[in-house]
């Protein structure tokens, strides 16, 4: 009788265990792939790191703006140079060498402004520290082309218009004309400047340190007040009292020169602006003040201007603003005495001073003025001289 056989297992339906080696079949299922690793998160920045990153971003933006501004300025200068070359000389006003020799004119380039031609004028110009007075750069060495015509030695020309904040660190020294700026007189807006105006004083009063009366502060010595204050700018208008009568020109100029020297010594870091002595009205000169006649003051003021040129001081020609065709004080700005100024005269005086300051791109120029810069543009040009 045959031996019964065991039925074979149906391997087709066999379930192989996962992740185990099948010893009979000789294979193993692969392990399931692990889930993708999660990216590591950066720790949050500290406040210091955030500020540093913001600074770096601002610096990158600032560099891009500077590069754009410099590129724009360079393109404008290049275009203007090409236009100048292409235009005929009759349009550009350029002179030929022969014409220059006839007129005696010369290219006016820093650092010798307003000196004109001749050895004497050049020496006087070198004594004046004008700073950067031209808005158009001409050479890589830092030279500038000036926008104003040459003036006499030391005479300060018109450059834009600043607001009265320019006088915040200034002082005014003079006689009763200057005293009109005081609060107890006309109280004219000069930006909070220190007013050292005294009735009846002359250059010898300053030199001899004589006590004088100020309308706001009372008795004081002007030189002591200025020495203690050390203003950044000093405006001087003094001499009317000493010149009312004739005959003391030499003595007056000697005292004036000594006054300037002592002020320069006492105020080594102060920019000094010397203003011409004003004439009187024609009626007053004829009756009470023969020494304030235009012809005499023209000589005196020319000598004062020379003193300024020798010492590197600024000279302001007020007579050009306040005189009529004959050189007398305009009656429209004169008090009944024909010497002192009205309120409208003081306002005109301040307006003149605001348009006659040495050029500097950081000056507080009024909006709409020739050299006015917005705060954004000042930031873009911060690294440009």
BALOBA-1460 file (C-alpha; in Angstrom, 3 decimals):
// residues 385
<rec num="1" residu="x" x="0.000" y="0.000" z="0.000"/>
<rec num="2" residu="x" x="1.606" y="3.292" z="-0.985"/>
<rec num="3" residu="x" x="2.714" y="5.835" z="1.649"/>
<rec num="4" residu="x" x="0.561" y="8.925" z="1.650"/>
<rec num="5" residu="x" x="2.384" y="12.169" z="0.768"/>
<rec num="6" residu="x" x="2.062" y="15.401" z="2.623"/>
<rec num="7" residu="x" x="0.484" y="18.148" z="0.638"/>
<rec num="8" residu="x" x="2.939" y="20.839" z="-0.420"/>
<rec num="9" residu="x" x="2.331" y="24.260" z="0.970"/>
<rec num="10" residu="x" x="1.048" y="26.778" z="-1.541"/>
<rec num="11" residu="x" x="4.039" y="29.121" z="-1.712"/>
<rec num="12" residu="x" x="2.269" y="31.403" z="-4.101"/>
<rec num="13" residu="x" x="0.102" y="32.559" z="-1.251"/>
<rec num="14" residu="x" x="2.820" y="32.653" z="1.290"/>
<rec num="15" residu="x" x="3.241" y="35.910" z="3.047"/>
<rec num="16" residu="x" x="6.876" y="36.799" z="3.491"/>
<rec num="17" residu="x" x="7.695" y="38.640" z="6.586"/>
<rec num="18" residu="x" x="8.900" y="42.175" z="5.917"/>
<rec num="19" residu="x" x="12.333" y="43.341" z="6.893"/>
<rec num="20" residu="x" x="13.487" y="39.745" z="7.451"/>
<rec num="21" residu="x" x="15.729" y="37.531" z="5.419"/>
<rec num="22" residu="x" x="13.952" y="34.626" z="3.758"/>
<rec num="23" residu="x" x="16.272" y="31.721" z="4.281"/>
<rec num="24" residu="x" x="14.409" y="29.586" z="1.847"/>
<rec num="25" residu="x" x="14.081" y="32.130" z="-0.910"/>
<rec num="26" residu="x" x="17.350" y="33.973" z="-0.221"/>
<rec num="27" residu="x" x="16.120" y="37.572" z="-0.350"/>
<rec num="28" residu="x" x="15.064" y="40.297" z="2.003"/>
<rec num="29" residu="x" x="12.785" y="43.245" z="1.667"/>
<rec num="30" residu="x" x="14.573" y="46.616" z="1.877"/>
<rec num="31" residu="x" x="14.118" y="48.671" z="4.938"/>
<rec num="32" residu="x" x="11.672" y="51.519" z="4.382"/>
<rec num="33" residu="x" x="13.391" y="54.806" z="3.644"/>
<rec num="34" residu="x" x="13.521" y="57.155" z="6.547"/>
<rec num="35" residu="x" x="11.560" y="60.327" z="6.283"/>
<rec num="36" residu="x" x="13.425" y="63.302" z="4.822"/>
<rec num="37" residu="x" x="15.452" y="65.160" z="7.408"/>
<rec num="38" residu="x" x="13.920" y="68.436" z="8.506"/>
<rec num="39" residu="x" x="16.094" y="71.529" z="7.740"/>
<rec num="40" residu="x" x="17.825" y="73.003" z="10.719"/>
<rec num="41" residu="x" x="16.426" y="76.339" z="11.759"/>
<rec num="42" residu="x" x="18.830" y="79.208" z="12.429"/>
<rec num="43" residu="x" x="18.588" y="80.642" z="15.876"/>
<rec num="44" residu="x" x="16.959" y="84.112" z="15.957"/>
<rec num="45" residu="x" x="19.336" y="87.088" z="15.642"/>
<rec num="46" residu="x" x="20.193" y="89.026" z="18.741"/>
<rec num="47" residu="x" x="19.378" y="92.796" z="18.798"/>
<rec num="48" residu="x" x="23.073" y="93.558" z="18.285"/>
<rec num="49" residu="x" x="23.217" y="91.289" z="15.230"/>
<rec num="50" residu="x" x="20.040" y="92.848" z="13.851"/>
<rec num="51" residu="x" x="21.480" y="96.355" z="14.229"/>
<rec num="52" residu="x" x="24.740" y="95.281" z="12.594"/>
<rec num="53" residu="x" x="22.853" y="93.772" z="9.659"/>
<rec num="54" residu="x" x="20.797" y="96.962" z="9.297"/>
<rec num="55" residu="x" x="23.983" y="99.041" z="9.326"/>
<rec num="56" residu="x" x="25.516" y="96.884" z="6.601"/>
<rec num="57" residu="x" x="22.378" y="97.235" z="4.500"/>
<rec num="58" residu="x" x="22.350" y="101.014" z="4.954"/>
<rec num="59" residu="x" x="26.025" y="101.217" z="3.999"/>
<rec num="60" residu="x" x="25.382" y="99.196" z="0.825"/>
<rec num="61" residu="x" x="22.511" y="101.504" z="-0.109"/>
<rec num="62" residu="x" x="24.632" y="104.573" z="0.692"/>
<rec num="63" residu="x" x="27.467" y="103.312" z="-1.519"/>
<rec num="64" residu="x" x="25.051" y="102.689" z="-4.361"/>
<rec num="65" residu="x" x="23.579" y="106.190" z="-4.016"/>
<rec num="66" residu="x" x="27.038" y="107.775" z="-3.893"/>
<rec num="67" residu="x" x="28.116" y="105.849" z="-6.963"/>
<rec num="68" residu="x" x="24.967" y="106.952" z="-8.781"/>
<rec num="69" residu="x" x="25.461" y="110.602" z="-7.743"/>
<rec num="70" residu="x" x="29.117" y="110.620" z="-8.770"/>
<rec num="71" residu="x" x="28.284" y="108.966" z="-12.060"/>
<rec num="72" residu="x" x="25.566" y="111.514" z="-12.750"/>
<rec num="73" residu="x" x="27.843" y="114.441" z="-11.893"/>
<rec num="74" residu="x" x="30.618" y="112.994" z="-14.028"/>
<rec num="75" residu="x" x="28.243" y="112.586" z="-16.941"/>
<rec num="76" residu="x" x="27.019" y="116.164" z="-16.608"/>
<rec num="77" residu="x" x="30.580" y="117.522" z="-16.471"/>
<rec num="78" residu="x" x="31.588" y="115.420" z="-19.474"/>
<rec num="79" residu="x" x="28.558" y="116.571" z="-21.449"/>
<rec num="80" residu="x" x="29.156" y="120.227" z="-20.546"/>
<rec num="81" residu="x" x="32.806" y="119.889" z="-21.586"/>
<rec num="82" residu="x" x="31.822" y="118.416" z="-24.933"/>
<rec num="83" residu="x" x="29.279" y="121.193" z="-25.505"/>
<rec num="84" residu="x" x="31.883" y="123.825" z="-24.581"/>
<rec num="85" residu="x" x="34.357" y="122.349" z="-27.055"/>
<rec num="86" residu="x" x="31.799" y="122.224" z="-29.846"/>
<rec num="87" residu="x" x="30.455" y="125.748" z="-29.344"/>
<rec num="88" residu="x" x="32.259" y="128.584" z="-31.148"/>
<rec num="89" residu="x" x="34.376" y="130.939" z="-29.062"/>
<rec num="90" residu="x" x="31.972" y="133.789" z="-29.762"/>
<rec num="91" residu="x" x="29.288" y="131.887" z="-27.841"/>
<rec num="92" residu="x" x="31.396" y="130.626" z="-24.950"/>
<rec num="93" residu="x" x="33.083" y="133.995" z="-24.457"/>
<rec num="94" residu="x" x="36.535" y="132.387" z="-24.544"/>
<rec num="95" residu="x" x="39.351" y="134.793" z="-25.316"/>
<rec num="96" residu="x" x="42.226" y="134.158" z="-27.630"/>
<rec num="97" residu="x" x="45.767" y="134.613" z="-26.252"/>
<rec num="98" residu="x" x="45.952" y="137.984" z="-27.962"/>
<rec num="99" residu="x" x="42.706" y="139.143" z="-26.380"/>
<rec num="100" residu="x" x="43.853" y="137.947" z="-22.967"/>
<rec num="101" residu="x" x="47.059" y="139.893" z="-23.300"/>
<rec num="102" residu="x" x="45.120" y="143.025" z="-24.196"/>
<rec num="103" residu="x" x="42.642" y="142.802" z="-21.321"/>
<rec num="104" residu="x" x="45.115" y="141.488" z="-18.741"/>
<rec num="105" residu="x" x="42.601" y="138.856" z="-17.640"/>
<rec num="106" residu="x" x="43.562" y="135.373" z="-16.471"/>
<rec num="107" residu="x" x="41.858" y="132.073" z="-15.728"/>
<rec num="108" residu="x" x="40.404" y="132.414" z="-12.272"/>
<rec num="109" residu="x" x="41.102" y="129.129" z="-10.524"/>
<rec num="110" residu="x" x="41.515" y="128.206" z="-6.846"/>
<rec num="111" residu="x" x="43.389" y="128.728" z="-4.631"/>
<rec num="112" residu="x" x="43.948" y="132.325" z="-5.818"/>
<rec num="113" residu="x" x="40.466" y="133.881" z="-5.977"/>
<rec num="114" residu="x" x="39.776" y="137.466" z="-6.922"/>
<rec num="115" residu="x" x="43.392" y="138.512" z="-7.058"/>
<rec num="116" residu="x" x="43.360" y="139.741" z="-10.625"/>
<rec num="117" residu="x" x="46.722" y="140.049" z="-12.337"/>
<rec num="118" residu="x" x="49.969" y="141.382" z="-11.008"/>
<rec num="119" residu="x" x="52.364" y="140.300" z="-8.300"/>
<rec num="120" residu="x" x="50.856" y="142.509" z="-5.583"/>
<rec num="121" residu="x" x="47.303" y="141.208" z="-6.023"/>
<rec num="122" residu="x" x="48.464" y="137.592" z="-6.140"/>
<rec num="123" residu="x" x="50.290" y="138.007" z="-2.831"/>
<rec num="124" residu="x" x="47.216" y="139.542" z="-1.254"/>
<rec num="125" residu="x" x="45.023" y="136.690" z="-2.484"/>
<rec num="126" residu="x" x="47.330" y="134.054" z="-1.038"/>
<rec num="127" residu="x" x="46.872" y="135.641" z="2.393"/>
<rec num="128" residu="x" x="43.118" y="134.998" z="2.292"/>
<rec num="129" residu="x" x="41.741" y="131.612" z="3.264"/>
<rec num="130" residu="x" x="38.667" y="131.517" z="1.061"/>
<rec num="131" residu="x" x="37.951" y="127.799" z="1.347"/>
<rec num="132" residu="x" x="36.203" y="125.989" z="-1.485"/>
<rec num="133" residu="x" x="34.389" y="128.827" z="-3.215"/>
<rec num="134" residu="x" x="33.410" y="127.286" z="-6.520"/>
<rec num="135" residu="x" x="30.584" y="124.876" z="-7.197"/>
<rec num="136" residu="x" x="32.135" y="123.407" z="-10.359"/>
<rec num="137" residu="x" x="35.203" y="121.215" z="-9.910"/>
<rec num="138" residu="x" x="37.703" y="121.766" z="-12.688"/>
<rec num="139" residu="x" x="40.726" y="119.536" z="-12.065"/>
<rec num="140" residu="x" x="41.502" y="116.280" z="-10.316"/>
<rec num="141" residu="x" x="43.830" y="118.169" z="-7.979"/>
<rec num="142" residu="x" x="40.839" y="119.950" z="-6.437"/>
<rec num="143" residu="x" x="40.819" y="123.227" z="-8.360"/>
<rec num="144" residu="x" x="37.538" y="125.050" z="-8.844"/>
<rec num="145" residu="x" x="36.179" y="127.483" z="-11.407"/>
<rec num="146" residu="x" x="34.531" y="130.495" z="-9.819"/>
<rec num="147" residu="x" x="31.034" y="131.625" z="-10.690"/>
<rec num="148" residu="x" x="31.543" y="135.293" z="-9.787"/>
<rec num="149" residu="x" x="33.689" y="137.856" z="-11.614"/>
<rec num="150" residu="x" x="37.014" y="138.863" z="-10.050"/>
<rec num="151" residu="x" x="36.663" y="141.491" z="-7.354"/>
<rec num="152" residu="x" x="39.173" y="143.761" z="-5.682"/>
<rec num="153" residu="x" x="41.573" y="142.180" z="-3.172"/>
<rec num="154" residu="x" x="39.765" y="140.959" z="-0.036"/>
<rec num="155" residu="x" x="36.331" y="142.076" z="-1.318"/>
<rec num="156" residu="x" x="33.801" y="139.332" z="-0.696"/>
<rec num="157" residu="x" x="31.403" y="138.816" z="-3.638"/>
<rec num="158" residu="x" x="27.853" y="137.518" z="-3.585"/>
<rec num="159" residu="x" x="27.390" y="133.751" z="-3.115"/>
<rec num="160" residu="x" x="23.794" y="132.560" z="-2.799"/>
<rec num="161" residu="x" x="21.681" y="133.545" z="0.212"/>
<rec num="162" residu="x" x="21.909" y="132.091" z="3.708"/>
<rec num="163" residu="x" x="19.225" y="132.421" z="6.362"/>
<rec num="164" residu="x" x="19.865" y="134.287" z="9.605"/>
<rec num="165" residu="x" x="20.938" y="131.087" z="11.392"/>
<rec num="166" residu="x" x="24.321" y="131.843" z="9.769"/>
<rec num="167" residu="x" x="24.800" y="134.534" z="12.465"/>
<rec num="168" residu="x" x="24.055" y="132.229" z="15.420"/>
<rec num="169" residu="x" x="27.776" y="131.932" z="16.216"/>
<rec num="170" residu="x" x="28.689" y="135.476" z="15.109"/>
<rec num="171" residu="x" x="29.337" y="138.765" z="16.897"/>
<rec num="172" residu="x" x="28.886" y="142.360" z="15.710"/>
<rec num="173" residu="x" x="31.313" y="145.075" z="16.851"/>
<rec num="174" residu="x" x="30.708" y="148.772" z="16.265"/>
<rec num="175" residu="x" x="29.257" y="152.082" z="17.318"/>
<rec num="176" residu="x" x="25.642" y="153.258" z="17.572"/>
<rec num="177" residu="x" x="24.883" y="151.941" z="14.072"/>
<rec num="178" residu="x" x="25.681" y="148.426" z="15.281"/>
<rec num="179" residu="x" x="23.859" y="149.050" z="18.566"/>
<rec num="180" residu="x" x="20.645" y="149.233" z="16.551"/>
<rec num="181" residu="x" x="20.722" y="145.426" z="16.397"/>
<rec num="182" residu="x" x="20.310" y="145.223" z="20.180"/>
<rec num="183" residu="x" x="17.051" y="144.027" z="21.726"/>
<rec num="184" residu="x" x="16.534" y="147.343" z="23.484"/>
<rec num="185" residu="x" x="16.911" y="149.244" z="20.213"/>
<rec num="186" residu="x" x="15.372" y="147.961" z="16.949"/>
<rec num="187" residu="x" x="15.767" y="144.256" z="17.826"/>
<rec num="188" residu="x" x="16.670" y="143.231" z="14.279"/>
<rec num="189" residu="x" x="16.803" y="139.476" z="13.587"/>
<rec num="190" residu="x" x="20.439" y="138.447" z="13.257"/>
<rec num="191" residu="x" x="20.023" y="134.859" z="14.396"/>
<rec num="192" residu="x" x="20.922" y="135.463" z="18.034"/>
<rec num="193" residu="x" x="24.340" y="136.996" z="17.316"/>
<rec num="194" residu="x" x="26.318" y="138.684" z="20.097"/>
<rec num="195" residu="x" x="25.897" y="142.454" z="19.644"/>
<rec num="196" residu="x" x="28.821" y="144.563" z="20.850"/>
<rec num="197" residu="x" x="27.475" y="147.961" z="19.812"/>
<rec num="198" residu="x" x="28.352" y="151.068" z="21.816"/>
<rec num="199" residu="x" x="27.366" y="154.684" z="21.284"/>
<rec num="200" residu="x" x="30.230" y="157.081" z="20.580"/>
<rec num="201" residu="x" x="33.061" y="154.526" z="20.255"/>
<rec num="202" residu="x" x="35.932" y="154.542" z="17.740"/>
<rec num="203" residu="x" x="38.850" y="152.180" z="16.975"/>
<rec num="204" residu="x" x="40.908" y="153.768" z="19.774"/>
<rec num="205" residu="x" x="38.144" y="152.799" z="22.255"/>
<rec num="206" residu="x" x="38.675" y="149.144" z="21.357"/>
<rec num="207" residu="x" x="42.474" y="149.369" z="21.348"/>
<rec num="208" residu="x" x="42.653" y="151.173" z="24.705"/>
<rec num="209" residu="x" x="40.049" y="148.823" z="26.237"/>
<rec num="210" residu="x" x="37.926" y="151.748" z="27.342"/>
<rec num="211" residu="x" x="34.665" y="150.915" z="29.106"/>
<rec num="212" residu="x" x="31.618" y="151.585" z="26.923"/>
<rec num="213" residu="x" x="27.863" y="151.210" z="27.435"/>
<rec num="214" residu="x" x="25.910" y="148.518" z="25.609"/>
<rec num="215" residu="x" x="22.094" y="149.042" z="25.412"/>
<rec num="216" residu="x" x="21.417" y="145.444" z="26.529"/>
<rec num="217" residu="x" x="24.206" y="144.686" z="29.021"/>
<rec num="218" residu="x" x="25.393" y="148.045" z="30.299"/>
<rec num="219" residu="x" x="29.027" y="149.072" z="30.862"/>
<rec num="220" residu="x" x="31.690" y="146.648" z="29.572"/>
<rec num="221" residu="x" x="35.003" y="146.403" z="27.759"/>
<rec num="222" residu="x" x="34.357" y="145.206" z="24.212"/>
<rec num="223" residu="x" x="37.661" y="143.346" z="23.830"/>
<rec num="224" residu="x" x="37.033" y="141.400" z="27.041"/>
<rec num="225" residu="x" x="33.525" y="140.406" z="25.944"/>
<rec num="226" residu="x" x="34.740" y="139.176" z="22.580"/>
<rec num="227" residu="x" x="37.731" y="137.336" z="24.044"/>
<rec num="228" residu="x" x="35.473" y="135.441" z="26.425"/>
<rec num="229" residu="x" x="32.912" y="134.656" z="23.722"/>
<rec num="230" residu="x" x="35.353" y="133.545" z="20.967"/>
<rec num="231" residu="x" x="32.747" y="133.879" z="18.165"/>
<rec num="232" residu="x" x="33.193" y="131.944" z="14.931"/>
<rec num="233" residu="x" x="32.562" y="135.144" z="12.930"/>
<rec num="234" residu="x" x="33.019" y="138.821" z="13.727"/>
<rec num="235" residu="x" x="31.433" y="141.692" z="11.773"/>
<rec num="236" residu="x" x="33.021" y="145.115" z="12.273"/>
<rec num="237" residu="x" x="31.546" y="148.533" z="11.386"/>
<rec num="238" residu="x" x="33.277" y="151.284" z="13.325"/>
<rec num="239" residu="x" x="34.735" y="154.714" z="12.593"/>
<rec num="240" residu="x" x="31.803" y="157.048" z="11.929"/>
<rec num="241" residu="x" x="32.282" y="158.969" z="15.178"/>
<rec num="242" residu="x" x="35.994" y="159.530" z="14.573"/>
<rec num="243" residu="x" x="35.484" y="160.709" z="10.987"/>
<rec num="244" residu="x" x="32.612" y="163.180" z="11.390"/>
<rec num="245" residu="x" x="35.170" y="165.995" z="11.278"/>
<rec num="246" residu="x" x="38.142" y="166.154" z="8.919"/>
<rec num="247" residu="x" x="41.889" y="166.167" z="9.517"/>
<rec num="248" residu="x" x="42.774" y="162.955" z="11.415"/>
<rec num="249" residu="x" x="43.028" y="160.357" z="8.648"/>
<rec num="250" residu="x" x="46.505" y="159.051" z="9.482"/>
<rec num="251" residu="x" x="45.810" y="158.676" z="13.194"/>
<rec num="252" residu="x" x="42.486" y="156.993" z="12.461"/>
<rec num="253" residu="x" x="44.042" y="154.408" z="10.124"/>
<rec num="254" residu="x" x="46.843" y="153.672" z="12.595"/>
<rec num="255" residu="x" x="44.314" y="152.893" z="15.316"/>
<rec num="256" residu="x" x="42.221" y="150.894" z="12.870"/>
<rec num="257" residu="x" x="45.208" y="148.712" z="11.930"/>
<rec num="258" residu="x" x="46.071" y="148.194" z="15.624"/>
<rec num="259" residu="x" x="42.463" y="147.243" z="16.339"/>
<rec num="260" residu="x" x="42.491" y="144.609" z="13.588"/>
<rec num="261" residu="x" x="45.791" y="143.178" z="14.812"/>
<rec num="262" residu="x" x="44.621" y="142.922" z="18.409"/>
<rec num="263" residu="x" x="41.350" y="141.321" z="17.383"/>
<rec num="264" residu="x" x="43.214" y="138.734" z="15.295"/>
<rec num="265" residu="x" x="45.415" y="137.941" z="18.274"/>
<rec num="266" residu="x" x="42.506" y="137.700" z="20.718"/>
<rec num="267" residu="x" x="40.317" y="135.711" z="18.278"/>
<rec num="268" residu="x" x="42.693" y="133.361" z="16.431"/>
<rec num="269" residu="x" x="39.926" y="131.072" z="15.128"/>
<rec num="270" residu="x" x="37.436" y="133.782" z="14.153"/>
<rec num="271" residu="x" x="36.596" y="134.765" z="10.567"/>
<rec num="272" residu="x" x="36.636" y="138.582" z="10.544"/>
<rec num="273" residu="x" x="34.395" y="140.570" z="8.186"/>
<rec num="274" residu="x" x="35.230" y="144.287" z="7.962"/>
<rec num="275" residu="x" x="32.453" y="146.523" z="6.629"/>
<rec num="276" residu="x" x="33.051" y="149.818" z="4.877"/>
<rec num="277" residu="x" x="32.190" y="153.023" z="6.736"/>
<rec num="278" residu="x" x="28.938" y="154.530" z="5.478"/>
<rec num="279" residu="x" x="28.618" y="158.067" z="4.219"/>
<rec num="280" residu="x" x="25.910" y="160.461" z="5.421"/>
<rec num="281" residu="x" x="23.142" y="162.066" z="3.393"/>
<rec num="282" residu="x" x="24.075" y="165.029" z="1.241"/>
<rec num="283" residu="x" x="22.258" y="167.499" z="3.503"/>
<rec num="284" residu="x" x="23.996" y="166.174" z="6.635"/>
<rec num="285" residu="x" x="27.451" y="166.268" z="5.037"/>
<rec num="286" residu="x" x="26.897" y="169.860" z="3.989"/>
<rec num="287" residu="x" x="25.720" y="170.967" z="7.443"/>
<rec num="288" residu="x" x="26.992" y="168.801" z="10.301"/>
<rec num="289" residu="x" x="29.336" y="166.018" z="9.090"/>
<rec num="290" residu="x" x="31.836" y="167.223" z="6.468"/>
<rec num="291" residu="x" x="34.143" y="164.309" z="7.298"/>
<rec num="292" residu="x" x="31.583" y="161.799" z="6.009"/>
<rec num="293" residu="x" x="31.733" y="163.147" z="2.462"/>
<rec num="294" residu="x" x="31.883" y="160.409" z="-0.207"/>
<rec num="295" residu="x" x="35.251" y="161.422" z="-1.660"/>
<rec num="296" residu="x" x="36.982" y="161.304" z="1.727"/>
<rec num="297" residu="x" x="35.351" y="158.008" z="2.747"/>
<rec num="298" residu="x" x="36.309" y="156.481" z="-0.596"/>
<rec num="299" residu="x" x="39.953" y="157.039" z="0.332"/>
<rec num="300" residu="x" x="39.504" y="155.818" z="3.911"/>
<rec num="301" residu="x" x="37.611" y="152.690" z="2.861"/>
<rec num="302" residu="x" x="40.195" y="151.873" z="0.201"/>
<rec num="303" residu="x" x="42.900" y="152.029" z="2.874"/>
<rec num="304" residu="x" x="40.831" y="149.778" z="5.180"/>
<rec num="305" residu="x" x="40.372" y="147.327" z="2.322"/>
<rec num="306" residu="x" x="44.144" y="147.195" z="1.872"/>
<rec num="307" residu="x" x="44.572" y="146.509" z="5.592"/>
<rec num="308" residu="x" x="42.156" y="143.571" z="5.215"/>
<rec num="309" residu="x" x="43.996" y="142.212" z="2.176"/>
<rec num="310" residu="x" x="47.310" y="142.318" z="4.064"/>
<rec num="311" residu="x" x="45.831" y="140.428" z="7.025"/>
<rec num="312" residu="x" x="43.654" y="137.912" z="5.188"/>
<rec num="313" residu="x" x="40.345" y="139.415" z="6.355"/>
<rec num="314" residu="x" x="37.093" y="139.750" z="4.431"/>
<rec num="315" residu="x" x="35.980" y="143.189" z="3.246"/>
<rec num="316" residu="x" x="32.310" y="144.082" z="2.658"/>
<rec num="317" residu="x" x="31.487" y="147.211" z="0.646"/>
<rec num="318" residu="x" x="28.263" y="148.446" z="2.287"/>
<rec num="319" residu="x" x="28.453" y="151.763" z="0.441"/>
<rec num="320" residu="x" x="27.700" y="149.982" z="-2.826"/>
<rec num="321" residu="x" x="24.359" y="148.992" z="-1.274"/>
<rec num="322" residu="x" x="23.439" y="152.188" z="0.596"/>
<rec num="323" residu="x" x="24.803" y="155.045" z="-1.516"/>
<rec num="324" residu="x" x="23.251" y="157.043" z="-4.336"/>
<rec num="325" residu="x" x="25.002" y="157.833" z="-7.619"/>
<rec num="326" residu="x" x="27.055" y="160.563" z="-5.916"/>
<rec num="327" residu="x" x="28.110" y="158.347" z="-3.012"/>
<rec num="328" residu="x" x="25.855" y="159.862" z="-0.340"/>
<rec num="329" residu="x" x="23.693" y="157.775" z="1.992"/>
<rec num="330" residu="x" x="20.304" y="157.127" z="0.420"/>
<rec num="331" residu="x" x="17.657" y="159.155" z="2.250"/>
<rec num="332" residu="x" x="15.212" y="156.218" z="1.951"/>
<rec num="333" residu="x" x="17.241" y="154.351" z="4.594"/>
<rec num="334" residu="x" x="18.373" y="157.290" z="6.746"/>
<rec num="335" residu="x" x="17.033" y="158.655" z="10.030"/>
<rec num="336" residu="x" x="16.339" y="162.422" z="10.194"/>
<rec num="337" residu="x" x="19.923" y="162.981" z="11.411"/>
<rec num="338" residu="x" x="21.185" y="161.690" z="8.024"/>
<rec num="339" residu="x" x="23.630" y="159.222" z="9.620"/>
<rec num="340" residu="x" x="21.741" y="156.480" z="11.415"/>
<rec num="341" residu="x" x="19.560" y="153.914" z="9.659"/>
<rec num="342" residu="x" x="15.841" y="153.224" z="9.744"/>
<rec num="343" residu="x" x="14.345" y="149.767" z="10.322"/>
<rec num="344" residu="x" x="14.141" y="149.261" z="6.558"/>
<rec num="345" residu="x" x="17.817" y="150.207" z="6.391"/>
<rec num="346" residu="x" x="18.696" y="147.521" z="8.953"/>
<rec num="347" residu="x" x="16.670" y="144.941" z="7.059"/>
<rec num="348" residu="x" x="18.530" y="145.840" z="3.880"/>
<rec num="349" residu="x" x="21.804" y="145.578" z="5.785"/>
<rec num="350" residu="x" x="21.005" y="142.060" z="7.018"/>
<rec num="351" residu="x" x="19.854" y="141.048" z="3.536"/>
<rec num="352" residu="x" x="23.187" y="142.207" z="2.108"/>
<rec num="353" residu="x" x="25.168" y="140.263" z="4.704"/>
<rec num="354" residu="x" x="23.120" y="137.114" z="4.010"/>
<rec num="355" residu="x" x="24.163" y="137.186" z="0.352"/>
<rec num="356" residu="x" x="27.852" y="137.921" z="0.998"/>
<rec num="357" residu="x" x="29.329" y="134.940" z="2.825"/>
<rec num="358" residu="x" x="32.215" y="132.688" z="1.751"/>
<rec num="359" residu="x" x="30.909" y="129.744" z="-0.257"/>
<rec num="360" residu="x" x="30.591" y="126.436" z="1.558"/>
<rec num="361" residu="x" x="28.246" y="123.597" z="0.589"/>
<rec num="362" residu="x" x="27.265" y="123.238" z="4.262"/>
<rec num="363" residu="x" x="26.103" y="126.863" z="4.611"/>
<rec num="364" residu="x" x="22.412" y="127.267" z="5.606"/>
<rec num="365" residu="x" x="21.369" y="128.460" z="2.139"/>
<rec num="366" residu="x" x="17.705" y="129.370" z="1.806"/>
<rec num="367" residu="x" x="15.459" y="127.167" z="-0.324"/>
<rec num="368" residu="x" x="15.531" y="128.476" z="-3.886"/>
<rec num="369" residu="x" x="18.968" y="130.068" z="-3.391"/>
<rec num="370" residu="x" x="21.710" y="129.380" z="-5.900"/>
<rec num="371" residu="x" x="23.560" y="126.886" z="-3.722"/>
<rec num="372" residu="x" x="20.660" y="125.407" z="-1.744"/>
<rec num="373" residu="x" x="20.939" y="121.630" z="-1.173"/>
<rec num="374" residu="x" x="18.251" y="119.390" z="0.256"/>
<rec num="375" residu="x" x="19.121" y="117.179" z="3.208"/>
<rec num="376" residu="x" x="18.985" y="114.083" z="0.975"/>
<rec num="377" residu="x" x="21.424" y="115.599" z="-1.497"/>
<rec num="378" residu="x" x="23.731" y="116.678" z="1.316"/>
<rec num="379" residu="x" x="23.789" y="113.052" z="2.481"/>
<rec num="380" residu="x" x="24.655" y="111.865" z="-1.013"/>
<rec num="381" residu="x" x="27.481" y="114.410" z="-1.266"/>
<rec num="382" residu="x" x="28.727" y="113.860" z="2.287"/>
<rec num="383" residu="x" x="32.089" y="112.477" z="1.145"/>
<rec num="384" residu="x" x="32.679" y="115.102" z="-1.563"/>
<rec num="385" residu="x" x="34.767" y="118.179" z="-0.570"/>
